């Protein structure tokens, strides 16, 4: 499921809300694509979360702090 960083960040923001700013942002070093094929990786390993969406959902569900942040975001969204 290749996707640009902006799509991955947007999905993460949907799950737990945007990250809080920590001062001035540093300029990004890389602007190129970091995509690669994972055919060989899949030949050797069985991935628990083969897509970034599944991986982020697993992290959200496994980490109590992240799950709590997601619930807060859901309550805020419901109140608006």
C-alpha positions as CSV (number, residue, x, y, z in Angstrom):
1,X,0.0,0.0,0.0
2,X,2.5,2.7,-1.1
3,X,1.5,6.1,0.0
4,X,3.1,9.6,0.4
5,X,4.2,10.7,3.8
6,X,1.4,13.2,3.9
7,X,-1.2,10.4,3.5
8,X,0.4,8.4,6.4
9,X,0.5,11.5,8.6
10,X,-3.1,12.4,7.8
11,X,-4.3,8.8,8.7
12,X,-2.3,9.0,12.0
13,X,-3.9,12.4,12.7
14,X,-7.4,10.8,12.1
15,X,-6.6,8.1,14.7
16,X,-5.1,10.2,17.5
17,X,-5.3,13.8,16.4
18,X,-2.5,16.0,15.2
19,X,0.8,16.1,17.2
20,X,1.3,19.1,19.4
21,X,3.9,21.6,18.2
22,X,7.2,21.5,20.0
23,X,8.8,24.8,19.0
24,X,10.0,25.8,15.6
25,X,9.9,23.1,12.9
26,X,13.2,22.0,11.4
27,X,13.4,22.0,7.7
28,X,13.0,18.6,6.1
29,X,16.2,17.0,4.7
30,X,14.6,14.6,2.2
31,X,12.0,15.4,-0.4
32,X,12.5,12.3,-2.4
33,X,10.3,9.2,-2.4
34,X,11.2,6.5,0.2
35,X,9.0,3.8,-1.4
36,X,10.3,0.4,-2.1
37,X,8.9,-2.9,-3.1
38,X,8.6,-5.5,-0.3
39,X,8.3,-8.6,-2.4
40,X,11.5,-10.1,-1.0
41,X,10.6,-9.2,2.5
42,X,7.3,-10.9,2.2
43,X,9.0,-14.0,0.9
44,X,10.9,-14.3,4.2
45,X,8.5,-12.8,6.7
46,X,4.8,-12.9,7.4
47,X,4.0,-9.3,8.3
48,X,1.6,-8.8,11.2
49,X,0.5,-5.5,9.6
50,X,1.2,-5.5,5.9
51,X,-0.1,-1.9,5.3
52,X,0.7,1.3,7.1
53,X,-3.0,1.6,8.0
54,X,-3.1,-1.8,9.7
55,X,0.2,-1.1,11.5
56,X,-1.0,2.3,12.9
57,X,-4.2,0.7,14.0
58,X,-2.3,-2.1,15.8
59,X,-0.1,0.5,17.5
60,X,-3.1,2.5,18.6
61,X,-4.8,-0.5,20.0
62,X,-1.7,-1.9,21.8
63,X,-0.5,1.3,23.5
64,X,-2.8,2.5,26.3
65,X,-1.5,6.1,26.0
66,X,-2.2,6.3,22.3
67,X,-5.6,4.6,22.8
68,X,-6.5,7.2,25.4
69,X,-5.4,10.0,23.1
70,X,-7.6,8.6,20.4
71,X,-10.6,8.4,22.7
72,X,-10.0,12.0,23.7
73,X,-10.0,13.0,20.0
74,X,-13.2,11.1,19.4
75,X,-14.9,12.9,22.4
76,X,-13.7,16.3,21.1
77,X,-14.9,15.5,17.6
78,X,-18.3,14.4,18.9
79,X,-18.7,17.5,21.0
80,X,-18.2,19.8,18.0
